């Protein structure tokens, strides 16, 4: 039976309900679909959909988040494709929309995430588990808020790329989570993912530089390079998934943020 939904970009999406053949173009949403129990329904993923590991090894891959193999997608005959405004390229999504129902998310805040989870629960006939997840996440983030309220804020820069150095800044999900975790992003007034010079890094003078594991895989060797640029700054590698994946991976974020704050306070003392 056909049923109509509206995605987070305001587009109407009509699907056979519940959809039996789903392709996900976004790693965090892929993991969420498997969390919902849609093992059989998810028939295609991207090469970056690394969680859960079992499904990453066994499910057909349709390319990357920004480079689809349209012939592979056609072979899989999807009844629903799930994408994201930031992760996927507009022209590729429009090409898919000509042939398939495509539901798009648009995530910049935690509330956007909760809305996405509920809407995907409705879309895939998994509303009960979706509601339960949102209740748990709201409770977890309230606990984080209570802890952070009693501690001082820490000024940080969050690097996502090298050559050139790029940071997560205003109007991004990463910046939003940094704020919730009690970090003051020194680049919050810049455009979303600006490149910054070595001089700008020095002048911003964050107490801490966080080096993300994705999209650029920062390693220990990069700490020494950046320490020369910012000799008075604490530099720390962080798990990029926990700062940028929206979905059930956020269940791991709260203890991670709290532990990270404790480690940083010790390093700053």
Secondary structure as UniProt FT lines:
FT   STRAND          2..6
FT   TURN            8..9
FT   STRAND          12..16
FT   STRAND          22..24
FT   HELIX           27..35
FT   TURN            36..37
FT   TURN            39..41
FT   STRAND          42..45
FT   TURN            47..48
FT   HELIX           53..58
FT   HELIX           70..76
FT   STRAND          80..84
FT   TURN            85..87
FT   HELIX           90..97
FT   TURN            98..99
FT   STRAND          102..105
FT   HELIX           110..123
FT   TURN            124..125
FT   HELIX           127..149
FT   STRAND          154..161
FT   TURN            162..165
FT   STRAND          166..167
FT   TURN            170..171
FT   HELIX           173..180
FT   TURN            181..182
FT   STRAND          183..185
FT   TURN            186..189
FT   TURN            192..193
FT   HELIX           198..204
FT   STRAND          208..212
FT   HELIX           220..229
FT   TURN            231..232
FT   STRAND          234..238
FT   HELIX           241..244
FT   HELIX           248..252
FT   HELIX           253..268
//
